[in-house]
Amino acid sequence: MSLSSYVIPQIWVLLASFIFLIYSCYTDIQMAKVKNHWILAGIGLLLISYYLCFNTLPTEGFLAAAAAFGLGFLAFHFGILGAADVKVWMVLALGLNIKLTLVMLALSFVFAAMMGVGISLLRGDLVRLFTNTFLVSLKYTKAERSLPMTLPILLAWLSTHCLYFSGFLADL
């Protein structure tokens, strides 16, 4: 599939996803939450833009959203992610297929780890980061206020599309 045959009709779905994600990042940084009405607006925005571009609903996107929910629910259950992060994953998955969604989810954790280590290095708290990570995983202590996960999700979403457009993930 050539780049232009994917990007031209998909541009509105990409734009809708990007607008949703930028505002989600903003509210997550400001209030440490993404409100449910914004999640519903994001779902509506993506579904409408997808329908207007392709005259159909994203059936593979629904499967990808279900996969994102299932994996996100497990991560939420074990205290790895917040509920808003899972909902943001689900909304973004509507515009992707299952394989690209899994790439985006994996890259979210990679970017979160990189950002956490980077912030700890800047603060000089790298030993404390690894100590707290170990203790939190053993349930001996509570986690401190964490990094807004929507930022790594934004980087993962952008990276997934860059890798796809570059041809690296073109087979997915």
N, C-alpha and C positions, 0 to 999 in steps of 0.2 A: 504494500500500500504506500503510495507516495505521500509526502508530507502535505502537499496542497489538498489532496483528496480527503485527508483527515481534518486538517486545520480549518478549512473554509467553512464547512457546515458546523463544525464543533466549536467554533470561536465563541459563540454565544453561551454555550454550556461552560466553556472554560472561564469566560468572563463572569458568569453567574457564580461559579465556584469560587473564583478569586475574590469577588466582592463579599461573599458570605464569609470567607476565611479571614480576610483583612479585618472586617468588623468583629468577628469572633475573637481574634487576637487582641484587638483593642479592648473589648469588654473583659476579656480574661485578665489582661494586665491591670486594668483599672479597678475591677471589682472582684477578681478571682472567681468569676462565674460567667457562664454563657446562658442567658435566659432562654427558657423554653419557647417563648414566642419568636425569638430570633431563629431557633432551630426549625420551627414550623415554617417561618418565612423562607429560610434557606431551602427547605424541601420543596416548597411551592415554586420558588424561583428556578430551581434546577429542573423540576418536572415540566414547568411551562416552557422554559428555554429549550429543553430536549424535544418536547413535542412540536414546538414551532420549527425546529431545525430538521427533524426527521419524520414528522407526522406519525409518530408512534411513541409509546412509553418505553423507558429503558428496562426491558426485562432482565438483561444481564446485570444492569445496575441494581435492580432489586435483589438479585442473588448476591451481588457483591456487598450490598448494605446489610443483608442478613449475615453474611460471613463476618463483616466488620463488627456487627452487634455481638455475635457469638464469641469472637475472640476478645472483644472489648469487655463483654460481661465477665469473662474469666479474669481479665486483668483488673477490673473493678472489684470483683469479689475478693481477690488476693491483695487489694490495696495498692496496686501498681498505678492505676489511673483513676481519675475522677469521672463522675457520670457525664459531665459536660464534654470531656474529651472523647468519650465513647460516642456521644451523639454527634459531635463534629465529624468523627471518622465515618459514621453512617451516612451523613449528608453528602460528604465528599465522594463516598463510594458509589452513590447514585450515578455519577458521571463517569465511572470507570468500569472496567470488567474485573472479574475476580482476581486474576493474576496480577494486574496492576494495583489492585487494592492491597493485596498481600505485600507487594513490594513497598507501597506507601506505608503500610503499618510497620514493617520491619525498619524502614528508614527513619520513621518517627522515633523509635527507640534508640537508633544509632545516633541521631542528632541530639536527642535528649541527653544521652550519656556524654557526648562530646561537649555539649553546653555546660553540663554539670561539672565536669572535670575542668573545663576552661574557667568557669566562675570560681571554682575552688582554688585553682592556681593563682588567679588574680588576687584573691583574698588571702592567700597563704594558708588555706585550710584543707589541703589535700589529704593529710593524715586523718583529720576529723571526718572528712567525707567518707573515706573507706571504713572507718570505725563505725560511724553512724549507719552506713549502708548495711554493714554486717549485723549490727545490733537490731536494726529495724527488721531485717529479714528474719531474725530469730525471735522477734516480738518482745525483746527486752526493753525497748524504748520506743516512744512515738516519733514519727518523722517530723522534722521541722517544716516550716512553710516552704513549699517546693516551687520550682520553676514552673511558670505557666506552660502547660504542655502544648497549647495551641501554636506556640512559636516553633517547636520542632515539627509539629504537624504541617505547618506552613512550608517549612524548608523541605520536608519529605514530599509534599504534594508538588512543589516546584521541581524538585530533583527527579521525581518519577516522570513528569512530563518532559523535562529536558532529556532524560535518558531515552524516553520513548521517541521523541522527535529526532534525536541524534542517530537513531537506528540501533542503539545498543539493546533496547527492549522491544524492537519492532516485531519480533516473533510472538510477543505476548498479546 
